[in-house]
Amino acid sequence: MEARRMKRATKAPVEQPRLGATVPPVKTGGLPTWTHRVVEALADTVIPAGKLVTRRAGPVAVQKIDQLFAELPEPVRLALVAGLNTIEWSSVAFTGTRFSRLSPERRFEVLERWHRGSSVARVVLRGLVTPIKLAFFAEDDVAAAVGYVPKPYQPKRGAADGLPPGDVRIGRQRPDEEISCEVVVVGSGAGGAVVAKELAERGRKVVLVEEGQYWTLPQFSRKPYEMTRLLYRDFGFTLALGRPGIPIPIGMSVGGTTTINSGTCFRVPEHTLSRWRSERGLDFTTASLDAYYAKVEKAVRAQPMAERVMGNTGRLVAKGAAALGLHAQPLVRNAEGCEGSGVCCFGCPEDAKRSTQLSYIPDGLAAGLTLYTETRATKLLFEKGKAVGLVAKMGPEGRRLKVKAEAVVVACGTLLTPVFLGDHGLGKASGQLGKNLSVHPATKATALFGEEVRCYDGVPQGMYIHDLADEGIVFEGASLTPDYTSVGLPFFGPKLTEVMEKYTHLASFGLLVEDESRGQVRKGIDGRPVALYSLGPKEVQKLRKGAEIVCRLFFRAGAQVVFSPIAGLPELTRESEVDQLRYMPLSPEDFELSAFHPLGTCRMATDPRQGVLDPDLEAYEVDGLFVADGSVFASSLGVNPQLTIMAFATRCAERIDQRLKGDARRFARA
């Protein structure tokens, strides 16, 4: 059958040699010259020299942020320059002098004033201080000075180009072309890669297009700052704007966010499915999803983490949890053979974490999948109310790829998928496209111990505590390298240097909360998605309770000092001081927060007036258009969603195969 054969345009392009991903050259000269003196003064104030850290932070910060600036999205660049300008000139009002011309002592007083000021001032200060901390403590000599001595990095080589066998087509090498297939999939993360592989193994002709590059083991350097540039969208500066502004890091490479996540594997909780049934009429049960989960768990080799790679942080967490009457357990992760390299979120340097670029995509390629990398889908094609393919741009020159198909799967992620669909006028029937954004607000505490912990020597996220899961609070590990540890410490100046020089005695543990607030995603003026989200009082109370428990846990484990994530309560020296957390007034801006696992912006529903997709994940407004990513869920899951996205993607592939065989829709179009 013609539709089941991959075919090229009338003139077949000359096949190009296959090469691995190419590290883009570091850009320079992006930061306005006048800001250099402000950045240098700010960095020297934020990270003054100490006993072990003797190198000045200023020159490093200017160089690194100048490079970073050129690669940031325009809104972030504008915000950074505006923040530096505000810091520089606001000091005139109460010192009579610009910030960069003040003495180090006076500069510190200015920053302290900002830190003790309004919540807006704290957010601005955090935004300026974060890249400085990251840049400085990412330096090899600085990290070594504070005691970071990871296992020696030995780049591993497999095939000459590092890519798995199969039909991998590098976008920057391709001429304009037109092909046809049965199913075209956009996005290679937890949803797209699974759908593509499952359909390829069913004998379907599948094309998978991915905007990012295919990074492989030779490029995974164990250096978080470098890997953030390669593996994260916009250097990790994806933000949700609201109360407060919260970073939501997402991946951009073959493998998507699975390449940079912790590898944690949870099934959806029964209480979540029960709520879907009662509130949304979605007939999903633990039993009905079991086979899909089991198939995914086998593919990614999900299993509890071995005690040998838990590290001292895991031991201390277990000790503190037991003292509180809680139950710490090893997390189930997709990392068979893990060696505890400590950089799961920056590309596994051992190829132990079975993210999709190591599991589903190689298996799909072996089954006949065609993968285009560095290829960005720009337009969906429709005929008579049916999706029939797409157009994409390949490589930096934007050569044209046209793919004709019988079904289209969009799996760009919760933030990008609604914008892409909205560009095609979809979502009007329900009015729900881009709405219902849920995230898992997350925070952590860091503790100083008398004994050496070496938090980096082991799995960063190995232990979890589920005793409060029914209340929407899940505790999971959060050990980090020096650069990211410094970002989580709620202070700057001599105190920051003093604590970072005790890095080998620090341990961190975190929590995420199941949110009830909802945000939305819109298209920004630069075409990028803009997430709008604010914490409500229920999330604040969950974060309050979770932070209290983590702080107490560390004291019960023997901590000398605990650094809480709460403004106004940054340093605790005894457990009795934690009592303040129960009654002190708290607002969303008082927490040091990140957010993970955005979900829900193209939610499924049994009623086309309530959702964008039907329960088979087919768009209500168009036949043959499916969505398979975190945007499909009807609510927050309350746990890491990777496994659930994969399970629903497996189910979606099954349904697409049935539709291609001629089965009718099970849910009427809008």
Steps between C-alpha positions, in 0.01 A plus 500: 500500500640838398431662839704231673816567299747778581560698185703803408430786266542445129873570521671314783750717686862396520555316827719696737755341736351441843670685783425543865388819670720805461564716805406854398776760537479716811378846410658808655438870515132477581495695827492881460842641585372739766364206701841333536601716794163437668527122457857503628411705808192290565693171470781615729238597758292183469803269517792667681829316539537262792757261645465239227328698227762763430421576138294814423152429377461825302712428190361146473142627522554764231646247259242227563194724508618677185499158330170401655330827409541442128305174522212606724155579360434868444259550793755353743777719357285809542413400857867440585610838367210673677594329828865601470398856420273509804772367731748751363287811544266421788785530749532869414181570694648395835879508444539782249717272284447242228531139612811418296690794655427411863744329735447123548350566845249752369410275206420222743276737698313586181439134419390432858250780464365334186489162672304637797274706279186417307434161348551656155845622603594151622385343174701749294806444717467122470476532123825697487690294756410157358706516176794643696500211746463248219778652294756525781455169679496319164868586457711187543751656738227661713303175521818315596580761765172429681564125487316384189707206380278288274605179339747563218315565178582248230318575173365176363491427131268264322423538132714752316231767514348392834156443345305173508458299180206597284360778284610816685491808280680811624294805408793730433628256236175459308383667180137596448299183480154349508418158640193303595426255778212371705566690823712808565588583861625835630723479809718219633443515876296277727196518273623532142780244515267242651226546238756490219667182621176320579358572155824412323502164675142445378631531145390857443717740300581775747692826476610672822611864486693661785614860531806418709818310428580137578753529781674179593747375758811663352347842567379435859779676690369486860518880504150633579558852369618371162229237477227749592598692189474190282201317645264766643273731307620860534774398745236398753350850514144390426287679756146511627404861564283572802519481879786430511691462175600134491754331270363196315799333331423292191723310261576558132684209344424155373347348812347829610461544873562128561868574436515755780256370759578296810378175346235454769224253406162522676166366389209742524349486852161335536356812665579696183324248277204496740473878471512478120216248505279696737569852370577442131334171414834360379475123534861421591577256779815353646408167342427643154839674487705220653607336173618830354703584809649151510613530139666835564665383820651207314624724217673746732603232752339681792612372838571625854840661540775288650624602844859516374425810289283683754793687648519655844208732430271201462629352825442825690151545354407147605633565850310828542181356354503205738546737795184685389303180451509534121598241242783578259528259207722467193341659196413291198703636210579413138871466575609139503875488561511849652844589637388804698673762286283771655406688182176333388347833397787584266525190284602166651876451437466124546205439264326341800187718503280364225361826369328467165810574292651182649190279508197572288670683215771237430232231518282701265787549256561127503134451407521739203431840656642802314629776730566858392705703749549878504162517326229734630138444402343828391168414338241224519326394181124434485261379232125478548516506878784251528869537587710383205855602585722792581768737378825548690822700478827311506824632644603863553438581135137390526483265206150368439376155593146402406358180645173356374339260746177327595528606865692768689616485862604820678718438807683829553426519872252682719639846430560478125219275376213742574683785326566283195138386481375852564697624199267282292180637650430192709353500849214739436225243542577443867689817585732280706814509285787638707286506815512275810879516539611310807856472628661338799637788709817375665742617765775355716712556808875463535671387819856526633635191677808447711583190300600500137202430273637539145147543365617479141624142547179309437156534345371859534142378533514154654273506805137600534240528776135440410336517843330830412420420137125500571542858622676592175855513638774270369859517622779420256876550503671803353879474535687716254841605372661817646360740239139395550544456876606865525182611323285326763671667795291800611780751550797672341817678609746364759239256631462338158873454460531365854228238448614401152850437637330230711337347193615146578308519831171610339195287424178603328155346490191632328128469447236564240134572559191407303359835399136605480565839340491519122681719253511536125739511206489772238709586199752774577593788275810310389299188418616310807249369752434714806380315808288691750462336839457613860504298819186506709459472879463120485836458331659739751370291790626177344841655440504631857428155642745329268780745579442454871529122469819514293663738749404277795618192311847647460528593867392148599772369266763701690527826306683789666325768293207486260456759227129527433343614170297770678576870480541640851598159637812410302710338774389271781738376769267277705179310439294719730552789259306306237184565704489850348399348168163400642373849571710756311311676219612372160429609146594323175798732459650391832608161361804410293314305232538306183221330309502177306267279301270752328177325399147552375500767227332275239302293741288204400131486584193297413320819401643713213388809690730411789820389328717521192540123459277199537609220736679330207712818477360592156416866447127568515513750215707300251520135405840333501669753729621359831687648797729286715678697770436642846248751369231231470435440869187617677682614814827499686622146563666569835806295396766512230306450173759337272370145535136607465570701185669190356214271600239728341720537190511119474121493517480784245719305253268202535200720419675665200574157359134407534391822329738433210340158464166673446346516846261790548546764766363395836421861598311737274678803354420844629 
